């Protein structure tokens, strides 16, 4: 600032609570009116867990069925709106493997995206999905996987985005490991 002093923005605390900062400007030795800015640091807003609900099941055609359960939890007392969950399966399976979405279902006010294929369509939910206060809803996803000689461990994480009354936020799921049989 011309003729004034620049002070960097303070580092926000990582502990939930209400914090007040004051901003003023000093020009030619005179301080302007101090303007208060209040910041509310929230506890975790939501949680997303991704769990392999059963061991991979070998099919008669040599493929495997992988059943996943996604648990989306609203940890706040306010509605979460425009809930989306992205799961890009091309980042999970080596190019030699083939995968196909066999089934996808959602509970509560989560609405599945019927076009989800884990490849060109990675949004599992319609952006009209909601998560009521203090509620957990789920998505059940079943994949058919053809290993094509692959043997090893596969890791995957999904990303949830939602609007709260405070802001848009993102959380990443736990990272389940699939192996021992593929």
ABEGO torsion letter per residue (X at the ends): XBGBBBBBBBBBBABBEBBBBBBBBBBGGBBBBBBBBBBBBBBBABBBBBBBABBBBBBAAGBBBBBBBBBBBBABABBBBGBBBBBBAAAABBAABBBBBABBBBBEABBBBAABAGBABABABBAABBBBBGBBBBBBBBBBBBAGGBBEBBBBBBBBBBBBAAEBBBBBBBBBBBBGGX
